[in-house]
Amino acid sequence: MSSRILNWAMSILPFRAAALLLVLAALGALLPASAQAHAVLTSSSPASNQILDRSPRRIELHFNEAVRLVSASAADASGGRIDLQGDAIGSLVVVNLPGSIPRGTTIVSYRVASEDGHPVGGSVVFHVGTPTAGTIDVPQKLASPLAIAIWLVHAVSIVFLAVVVGGALFDRWLGAGRLPSSRHGRTAFIGVVLLITNVYLQGLDEIGLDLGFAGLQPLLAASKSGLAIASSLALLAIVLVSLPVNSRKSSLAAAALAMIAASLSFTFSGHCNVVGPRWLARACIFLHGGVMIFWIGSLIPLWRVSAPQARADPLLRFSQAIPLPFAGMLIAGGTLAWIELPGPDTVLLSIYGRVLLLKIALVSLLCLLALYNRVWLTQPALAGSQSARWRLRRSIKAEMVLAVAIVASASLWRFAGPDQLQFAEAAAPLSIHMHSDTVMAQLELQIQPGRTSTVRVSLLTADLDPLEPRMIVLRVKKPDAGVEPIKYTLVKSPDGAWETSGLPIGDPEGWEADVQVLIDEFTSAHLEGKLAPSDAEESAPQTGADGS
């Protein structure tokens, strides 16, 4: 077995650039399918702001992907708060409620984690009988000390992984072939501390605690997430390059295997697995992360070999090997951005898009610097020009700064996903025609990305003349689901239609509408209809009766 590994390691040497690119791309097809990105609540039952005639027995939360329930609690306007029990089945979370919920407004807060460990918190508000006077505040935190710590440790961990693993591959493949030294034991210890800290902070965030020590509970919570697997793979990579070996071939094989493990660790966290085609996203993140580790890890060795008295062979070999993998890294990163963003017009509308623009700007500076190094400095430095070597060393220092900045900016994606649902194209409005003996109404229901709806009602008389009512009241209900009528008073818009927003309707199926038109002080009209009528009902609209 060991001879096969050694022969494989030796076989990659004559084909440095092509082999590195092909190995990373080929292994991308083997990435696991279980890693997910930020979960998004798509609907709930009861719906948010729904008014019920009796307290429900449970809350159903529907997400866009599989999640696990971390915690849930309920609070009412009297200040009472209780912890709730529940379970998750795929993308459905069921939270059990106590036997009796007091009349008024209740907020059920939940915290779930997607399979890659990203925690998501939210609340569902419903009313039993009637909304409680006053408001129950659910504060939203800005950047907390825990969030800053997560971002900082995550960025440092990636830079450390790149310096250790990528640097080892450079030394043993393109450099002097140095074997691991006694210092690698200290390196492995630092890696263990960083990675455990990263998982612990993730666990604190997952269970909803602030920055601090909370015993083993955060580790136990995070151990169920994909981040624990990613950290284990990263730790395996650090251990592989720290193993005491006596052969250059074995040392190179260990470094190559460490590079594969480190690249694979990126596939268990991030946003690539929430978009399609998934095989392409996985391959791209594997390739992008692997080449990034190698490139960042090569900067310190390159700075050493660029010294005036250093041998120029490693610089020459790196110059020959890096163009193809570097181009592959850029293409993979661009492909990820293209398939994760819903559209170019949404870039500035989300944190994800703004972070992407920042990363593109930093990578553009890096490309210009790399082009300057290759075209104007590398050849003179290889030819022995002392001034070119000094300028190259300064330029490599600038690359190090840019590398840290790029990793730090990309680590911000830990707190903001692409949010494809937020920017999904709005469906065409659902138009319902209703009429009575004296009034004709055209009701338009527009489903919003946040799973709520807006309603516009336009009125005419039976003779198709404009109608100016005194007031319009809309009631919507869903009898099959036990949803009692929810009342909305429509407001007249500048274009003459009557409208309201915030209806808890993400899917019109099963919902019914009752439009009460107060024509004058003595006359009113009721128009009733289903928001998602059957084919037969579409040709024969629902009607109501006039009253006075």
N, C-alpha and C positions, 0 to 999 in steps of 0.2 A: 504493500500500500504506500509506504513511504517513498519507494523508488518511483512510483507513478507520479506522486506529488512533485518530486524533484525533477522528473523529466518534463512535467507540464510547466513548472516554473522556468526551466531553462528554455523551453520552446517559445516562451513569450518574448524573450530578449531580442531576437532579430526583427520582431514586428511590434516595436514598442507602442507607437501611437495607435495603429489599427487594432492591435490585440486588446488594449485597454478599453477602447470604445466598444468593440464587439462583445467583449465579456460582460460589460455593464449592461448593454442593451439586451443581450440574450437572457441574462438573469432577471431582467425586468418582467419577463413573461411569467416568472415563477412566483411573483409576489403574492402574498395572501390576500384573500378577498374580504376579510372581515373588518379591516380598518375603516372607520367612518370619520366624518368631519362634524362640524357643529350641527346639533339637532335643532329643528325649528318646529314649534307647535303650529299645526295646521288647522286644528279645530278642537272643540271640547263639547262635552255634554254634561251638564247644562252649558250653553254658550255664555260667553262673557256678557254681563249686564242683563242676563235673562231674568224675567220675573216669573216665579213659580207660585202655585197655589198651596203647595205643601213641600216640606223639606225632602230633598232627594236622599237616596240611600248611598249613592256613590257618585264620584266624579270620573268621567272618562276623558282622557287626554290623548289626542292622536298627533303623533309626530311624523316627520317626513322620513324617519329612519329608525332602526332598532335602538332602544335606549334601556337603561336600567334605573329604577327609582332609588334615589339616595335618601330623600327625606320629604315629608309633606306635613303641613300643619294648617289649622283653620283659625281665623280670628273674626270676631264680630264687633259691632260698634260699642258694645258694653266693655270692651277691653279683654274679654275672655279669649284665651288661646290654648289650643290643645294639639298634641301631636297625633298624626293620623298614620294608619297602616295601609299598605297597598302592595301592588305587584305589577310587574311589567311583562307583557307578552309581545315580543317583537317591538313594533312601533306603537302599541297601545299600552297605556298606563291606566290602571284602575285604582282609585283611591277610595277607600271605604270611609263613610261618614258615620258619626254617632247616631244613635236612635232618634234623637230630636235636635233639630237646628232651630234656634230661636228665630222668631219672625223678625224680618228686617234684612239688612245687608250683611253678607258673609264673604270673606276673602279666603280662598284656599290657595296657599302658597306651596309650590313644589320645587324640587331640585332633582334633576336627572343628569345622567352622564351618558354620552354616546360611547360606542365601543372603543374609541381611541382615547377615552378618558376626559374629553372636553366637557366640563360641567355647564349646565344651562339652568337658570332659575327663572321663575315667572309666577304669575298669579292669575286665578280665574275668579271673577266677581259675579255673584248671583244674589237675587233678592227673593226672600220668601214672603209672600203677601204684598209688601210694598217696600220700596227703598227706605232705609233708615235716614232720618234727618241728619245732616252732617256728613262728613267724609272720613273714611278710614285711610290714613296715609300709609303708603308702602314706599319707604325711601329708596331711592336708587343711588348706589355708591358710584363715585367717580373713580379715578385711579387711586387704588388703595395701596398701603405699604406691601400687602401680599402680592398684588398684581405687579408692582415694581420689582419685588424680589423674584417672582416667577420669570419675568422677562429677563432680568439680569443673569440669573443662574442658567437659564436656558441658553442665552447667547454665549456665556462663558463656556458652557459645556460643549457647545458645537465647535467653538474656536479651539478648545483644548483637544477635542477629539481629532480635529483636522491637523493640529500641530503634531500630535503624537503618532497617529496612524499614517497620515499623508507624508509627514516627515520621514517616518521609518521606511515607507515604500520608496521615497526618493533616494535615501541613503543606500538602500540595499539593491535598488534597481539601476539607478542612474549615477549614483554617487560612488563613494569609495567602498561600498559593501561592508560598512561597519556592523559588527555584531552587537547585540544588546549588552549593556553594561550594568553594573550594580545599581546605577541610578534609576534604572527602569522599574525597580521595586518601589521606589518612592513615587514614580510617575503613576504606577498602578494604584497606589494608595490614594493619591490625589484624585484620580478618576473615580474611585469608589465613593469618596466623600462627595464629589460634585454630583454624581448620578443619583446617589441616595437622597441628597438634599433636593434635587430636582423632583424626584418622585414624592418626597414628603410634602413639599410645597404644593404639588398637584393635588395630593390627598387633602390638604387643608382647604384648598379651593373647592374641591369636590363636595366635601361635607359642609361647606358654608361657614368655616371658621376664619378668624382673622389671623394675622401673622403672629406666631408664637408656638410654644411647645404644647402638644396635646397627646403625649404618650404615643402608643403604637396605632391608635385609631386611624390617623391619616395614611400610614403605610398600608394598613389592611384594606382601606377603601381604595387606594390607588393601585393595589396589587391586582385588582380585577380589570384594570384598564389596559389599553394598548400601549400606553406610555411605559408601563412596567416591562413589557416585552421589548420595546424600543431601547430602554435603558439597559436591559440585560444584554441585548445584542451589542450595544456600544461598549459595555464593560467587557464583553467577550473579545471585541476587537482590541481593546487596550491590553488585555491579558495576553493575547496572541503575540503582539509585538514586544511584550515584556518577558517572554519565555527565555530562559537561558539556553541558547543553542550554540553549538561549536562549528557549525557548517554554514558557509555563505549561502549555499543552495537552500538548506532548510530554513535559514533566516528569511530569505526572499519569499519562499513559499508561505511562511507564517505571515509575512507582511501582506501578501496578496490575499490570503484568506481573511485577514483582519480588515482589509479594504472592502471585501464583499460583505462582511458582517456589519461594518459601519454604514455602508450604503443601504443595506437592507433595513437598518434601524429607522431610516427616514420614512419608510412605507407604513409604519404603524402610528404615525401622527401626522396631522396636516389635513389639507382640504382636497387632496387629489382623488380620494375615493368616493366623493359625493357627486362627481360629474361623470359623464360618459363621452366617449367609450372608456370604460374603466381600465381596460388593458393598456390603452395608450397613456392614460394619466399615471398609472403605476410605473410603466416603463420610463416615462419622462422624469418622475421624481427620483427614481432609482439612478438614472443616468446623471441627472442634474446634481443630486447630492453627492454621488461618488466622485465625479470630476471636481466638484467644489472642494471636497476634502483633500484630494490629491494636490490641487493647485494651491490652496491656502497652506497646506503642510509643506509645500516645496519652497515657500518664500524665505523662511529662515535659512535652510541649506543653501539656497541660491545667493543669499546675502553673504554667507560665509565664503562660497567659492568665487565670489566677485572681488574678493580682496586682491590687491596688486600682486601679492606673492603666492596666491592659491593656484592650484591646477585648474586649467580651463576645460578639461574633458567633461566634467559633469554639466557645465554650462552649455557646452555644445550639444550633448546628448539631450538635455532638457529642451533646448531650442528646436531640435529635430522632432521630439516626441509630442510636445504640447499642442501644436496648432489644431490637429484633428479633434482630440478630446475637448479642447476649449470651445471650438465651434459647436461640437455636439452639446456641450453644457448650455450654450446660449440658445440653440435651437430648442432643446428640451424645455428650458425655462420659458421661452416665448410660446411654445405649444401649450404649456400648463396655463399660462395667463389667458391664452385665447379660448381654451375650453372651459375655464373656470368663470370668466367674466360673462355675464349675460349679453353685454353689448358695449361698444365703445362709449356710448352716451351715458353709461352708468358709472364710469370710472370715478368721477368727482363726487358721486352721491353716497359713497360708502367709505369707511375707514380702510377696508380692503383695497379699494381702488386707489386711494391716496397713498397708502403704503407701497402699492405696486409702482406708482409713478416715482416715488422717492427711490425705490430700488433700481428702477430703470435708469434714473439719472446717475446714480452711483456706479452702476455697471457700465454706462456709457463713458464716464470718466476713466474707469478701469481699462476699457477697450482702447481708448486713446493713449493711455499710458503704456499699455502693452504694445501697441503699434509703434510708439516712439522708441521703446526699448529694442524691439526687434529690428526696426529699419535703420535707426541711427546709432544705437549703442552696442548691440550684441557683436556684430562683425568687428568693429574696432577693438572691442574688449578682448575678443578671441585672438585678434592679431597682436595683442600685447600693449595696446594704448593704455597708459596709466590713468590719464584724465578720463577716458571712456569708462574705465572700471569704477572710478570714484563717482562719476555721474550715474552709472548703473546701480551702484549701491544706494545712492540717495533715492533713485527712482523706485527701487525695490522696497525701501522704507515707506514710500508713499503708497505703494501697493498694499503693504501690511495695514496701513491706516484705513484704506478703502475696504479691504477685506473685512476688518472688524466692523466697519460702518454698515456694510452690506448684510452681514450676519445679524447685527443688532436690529436693523430695519425689518428684515424678514421675520425676526422673532416676534415682532408686533402682531403678526398674523395669528398668533396664539389667542388673541382677544377679539378677532374679527374675521368671520368667514365671508365667502363670496356673496352669500345671501341671494341665491338665484330666485327664491320665491318672492323676495322683496321687489325685484325688478322684472318679474314676469310680465309679459305683455297682457294688458287688461283684455278680458274677454268682451265680445260685443254685448252691449246692453240688452237685457231681456225685455221685450216690449209686450205688454198685455193690454188688450182693448176691453173696456167694460162700458156698459151703457144701461140707462133706465129710460123711462118714458120721456124725461125732460133733460137729462144730462148724459153727455158722452165724455169718457175719460180715457186718456192714453197714459198708462203707467209704465215707466222705464226703470228697471232695476239694474244697477251697475255693480257687479262684484268687484271689490277692491283687493289689492294684493294682500292686505292684512286680514283677509277672510271676514271682512265686514262689507256692508253694502250702502249705497246711496240710492235714493228714490226721487224721481221727478214725475210730477203729475201735470198733464195739460188738459184743460177743460173746454168743452164746447156745448152749446145747447143742442137740442134735438134737430134744430134747423141749421146746424153748423155755424151758428153765430158765436162770437166770443162771449165767454161767461166770466163775470167778476164776482166770485163768491165772497162772503164775509170771512169765512174760515174753512180750512180743510183739516180734518183729523184722520190719521192713518192708524189702523190697528193691524198688526201681523201676529199670526199664531201658527202653531204646528201641532194640531190635535193628536196625531199619531205618537208624538214624542212627549205628550203631556205639557206642552208649552202653551200657557195661557196667553191671551192677547196682550201685546206690548203696545202701548199708546205713544204716538208721535204727533205733535202739532206741526204741520208743514208751514214753511216760510216762503213768501213770494219772492222770487228772484227777479233781477232786472229785466230778464227777457220775457217775463209774464208767466213762467211756469212756477209750480209750487214744489218745494223740495225739502229733504231732510237727509241726514247722514248718520252713520254709526249703527245701522241695523245689524244685529248679530246673525247675519245670513251669509254663510259661505257657499252653500248649495241650496238653490231654491226648491229642490224636491221636497214635497210635503208641506210647504208653507202656504198659507192662505192670507189674502189681504182683504180688508174691509175699509173702503174709503167713504168717510162721511163728509158730505159737502153741505155746509150751511149757506144756502143761497141768500136768504134774508132772515129777518127775525122770526118769521112764521113758517118758512119752507126749508126743508132739508131733503137730501137724497142719499141713499146708501147704495154703494156699488161694491159688489163682492166678486172675488175670483181667485183662482189658484195661481200661484206664481210660476208653477211648472205644470201647465195643463197638459192633458193627454192629447193625442192627435185629433180625437173627435171633439174635444172641448175647444181646441184651437180654432176650429171652424164654426163653433157655436159658443161665443163668449158668455161668461156668467153675467147675469143681470140681477139687479136688486129692485126694491120697491120704493116709491116716493112716500114721504110722510109730511104732515104739517101739524 
